[in-house]
Amino acid sequence: MHLIYWQTKHYNYQLVLNKDDGTDQFKQDATFYRVQGLADSSKVSYHSYNFPTYYIRHFNYKLRIDPIATTTDKQDATFIEH
């Protein structure tokens, strides 16, 4: 059995599942920092390494990264982590 490692990264601001190609660009696109939830401090949010003002959020049933400005944005970018 041959293992292939896949990671979530952003591409055109949408999160996609891609095979790690070993490049610095891939590592940067696949790196996110867990921070206190933007809408609820008991939850978590994740901001992009190479776009530090962009956070993972859900929008139209997809995950993407966007700058966060409104209350709705903050809610969309706040997650429960188990």
N, C-alpha and C positions, 0 to 999 in steps of 0.2 A: 504494500500500500504506500502510495506517495502522498504526503501531506502538502497541501497548498494553503498558504496563509493569506487570509483576506482581511482587510480592514475597511472601516467606514472612513470616507474622506469626503471633502466637498469638491464639487465640480460644477462650475457655473452657478454657484451658491446653493445647489441641491446636494443633499447627502446621498452618496452612492456607495455600493459595495464593490471594491476593486482589489485586485491582487497587488500586494506590495511589490513595487518594481525596484526598490532599493535606492531610489533617488532622494536627494534632500527635499525636493519639491513635494514628493509624495509624503514624506515624514511631516513636513509643515502642514500640508492639507489634511492630514489624518490626526493632528494633535489638537486636543481641546482641554481646557482647564475647567475642572469642576469648581463652582463657586456657590455661595449662598443663593438660594432661589430669589429671583427678581421680584416675584409677586408674593412669595411666602417664604420667610426665612427658615422654616422647618423643612423646606424642600430644596432642590438643587437646580442650577442652571449651568450651562456649559458655554464658554466663549472660545472662539477660534484662536489658535496660536498666531497665524499669519494675518488675521484680520481681527485684532484684539477688541474692536468695538462691535463685532458681529457675534451673535449668539445662535446656538441651535434652537430652532422653534418649529412647531408644526403649523402648516398652512395648507389648506385644501387637501388634507389627508396625506401630505408629504412632509418629510423633514428637510429643512433647508437652513442656511445661515443668513441672518439679516441684522441690520442695526435695529436697536430696540428703542422706541420712543414713547409709545402710548401704553395705557394700562392693559389693553388687549394684547399688545405685543409682549408685555411682561408675563401675562398669564400664559400665552402660547409658548413662552420660553422657560417655563417653570415645570419641573418634572418630579414625580415621586420615585425615589430610588430604593429598590428592595435589595 
